[in-house]
Amino acid sequence: MLTIKCARCKRKLFKYEKIGTGRLLHLWPDRIKKDHSTHEDKKVKCRCGNVIGVDQGIWIKLRPQSFTYTGSYIRK
């Protein structure tokens, strides 16, 4: 499980189940366990106004500079 936080205000945004190694480029909606973000149109934002990513339907494409994460991934 990963805890994804806003890079600007350090508020928790997602609890996410990451499978496999590698960078976190996008989020699959079925692996998001808790969502504390706000969704305006297709933009995914923190409550402070920081844009975290864009909802593209099948996944949420993340902006790498706008979030930090801690936790461990599940091995394949």
FIMAR-342518 format. One record per residue (C-alpha): residue number from 1; residue in one letter; x, y, z. Coordinates in pm, 1 decimal. Layout:
residues N
<seq=NUM	type=a	c1=X	c2=Y	c3=Z> .
...
end
This chain:
residues 76
<seq=1	type=m	c1=0.0	c2=0.0	c3=0.0> .
<seq=2	type=l	c1=119.3	c2=347.9	c3=-86.2> .
<seq=3	type=t	c1=11.1	c2=669.5	c3=80.2> .
<seq=4	type=i	c1=13.0	c2=946.5	c3=-179.9> .
<seq=5	type=k	c1=39.1	c2=1302.6	c3=-43.3> .
<seq=6	type=c	c1=29.4	c2=1650.8	c3=-191.9> .
<seq=7	type=a	c1=379.1	c2=1792.5	c3=-247.5> .
<seq=8	type=r	c1=263.8	c2=2144.0	c3=-154.4> .
<seq=9	type=c	c1=63.0	c2=2097.4	c3=168.4> .
<seq=10	type=k	c1=146.8	c2=1732.2	c3=262.6> .
<seq=11	type=r	c1=-223.8	c2=1636.2	c3=291.0> .
<seq=12	type=k	c1=-312.6	c2=1270.5	c3=224.1> .
<seq=13	type=l	c1=-472.5	c2=1218.7	c3=-116.3> .
<seq=14	type=f	c1=-489.3	c2=845.1	c3=-186.9> .
<seq=15	type=k	c1=-430.5	c2=502.6	c3=-36.9> .
<seq=16	type=y	c1=-320.1	c2=302.3	c3=-341.1> .
<seq=17	type=e	c1=-232.9	c2=-62.8	c3=-395.7> .
<seq=18	type=k	c1=79.5	c2=-61.8	c3=-616.4> .
<seq=19	type=i	c1=171.9	c2=-386.8	c3=-787.5> .
<seq=20	type=g	c1=523.6	c2=-430.6	c3=-922.9> .
<seq=21	type=t	c1=830.2	c2=-210.5	c3=-917.2> .
<seq=22	type=g	c1=886.9	c2=107.3	c3=-1109.6> .
<seq=23	type=r	c1=776.9	c2=467.0	c3=-1103.2> .
<seq=24	type=l	c1=424.6	c2=577.5	c3=-1023.2> .
<seq=25	type=l	c1=300.0	c2=727.0	c3=-1352.4> .
<seq=26	type=h	c1=-74.4	c2=671.9	c3=-1325.9> .
<seq=27	type=l	c1=-335.6	c2=530.5	c3=-1089.5> .
<seq=28	type=w	c1=-578.2	c2=253.6	c3=-1180.9> .
<seq=29	type=p	c1=-920.7	c2=334.7	c3=-1025.8> .
<seq=30	type=d	c1=-983.8	c2=-20.7	c3=-904.0> .
<seq=31	type=r	c1=-659.8	c2=-13.3	c3=-698.3> .
<seq=32	type=i	c1=-746.1	c2=312.1	c3=-517.2> .
<seq=33	type=k	c1=-861.9	c2=212.6	c3=-168.0> .
<seq=34	type=k	c1=-928.7	c2=562.7	c3=-27.3> .
<seq=35	type=d	c1=-966.3	c2=887.0	c3=-220.3> .
<seq=36	type=h	c1=-936.3	c2=1220.0	c3=-35.8> .
<seq=37	type=s	c1=-886.3	c2=1432.4	c3=-349.9> .
<seq=38	type=t	c1=-1132.3	c2=1659.7	c3=-530.1> .
<seq=39	type=h	c1=-1231.4	c2=1606.4	c3=-892.5> .
<seq=40	type=e	c1=-1316.8	c2=1911.9	c3=-1104.1> .
<seq=41	type=d	c1=-1404.6	c2=1823.1	c3=-1463.1> .
<seq=42	type=k	c1=-1113.3	c2=1594.3	c3=-1555.2> .
<seq=43	type=k	c1=-859.8	c2=1750.9	c3=-1314.9> .
<seq=44	type=v	c1=-773.6	c2=1575.5	c3=-988.4> .
<seq=45	type=k	c1=-679.9	c2=1830.5	c3=-722.4> .
<seq=46	type=c	c1=-582.9	c2=1856.5	c3=-359.6> .
<seq=47	type=r	c1=-794.3	c2=2078.9	c3=-133.9> .
<seq=48	type=c	c1=-514.6	c2=2339.5	c3=-147.1> .
<seq=49	type=g	c1=-565.1	c2=2375.3	c3=-524.8> .
<seq=50	type=n	c1=-257.7	c2=2181.0	c3=-638.2> .
<seq=51	type=v	c1=-335.2	c2=1981.8	c3=-957.1> .
<seq=52	type=i	c1=-226.3	c2=1621.0	c3=-898.4> .
<seq=53	type=g	c1=-326.1	c2=1472.3	c3=-1231.9> .
<seq=54	type=v	c1=-581.4	c2=1431.4	c3=-1509.0> .
<seq=55	type=d	c1=-856.9	c2=1168.6	c3=-1512.8> .
<seq=56	type=q	c1=-835.8	c2=998.9	c3=-1851.9> .
<seq=57	type=g	c1=-1112.8	c2=745.7	c3=-1794.6> .
<seq=58	type=i	c1=-918.4	c2=420.6	c3=-1767.5> .
<seq=59	type=w	c1=-660.0	c2=573.8	c3=-1530.7> .
<seq=60	type=i	c1=-552.4	c2=896.3	c3=-1360.7> .
<seq=61	type=k	c1=-235.8	c2=1031.3	c3=-1526.4> .
<seq=62	type=l	c1=-21.6	c2=1190.6	c3=-1254.5> .
<seq=63	type=r	c1=201.4	c2=1498.0	c3=-1262.4> .
<seq=64	type=p	c1=532.3	c2=1380.1	c3=-1107.7> .
<seq=65	type=q	c1=619.7	c2=1710.7	c3=-931.6> .
<seq=66	type=s	c1=283.8	c2=1749.4	c3=-758.0> .
<seq=67	type=f	c1=284.6	c2=1451.3	c3=-518.1> .
<seq=68	type=t	c1=502.7	c2=1239.8	c3=-289.9> .
<seq=69	type=y	c1=444.4	c2=885.1	c3=-171.0> .
<seq=70	type=t	c1=556.2	c2=644.9	c3=100.5> .
<seq=71	type=g	c1=494.3	c2=276.7	c3=154.2> .
<seq=72	type=s	c1=580.6	c2=-47.1	c3=-17.8> .
<seq=73	type=y	c1=470.4	c2=-218.3	c3=-336.0> .
<seq=74	type=i	c1=339.0	c2=-570.3	c3=-389.5> .
<seq=75	type=r	c1=573.0	c2=-798.4	c3=-582.5> .
<seq=76	type=k	c1=440.1	c2=-966.6	c3=-893.7> .
end
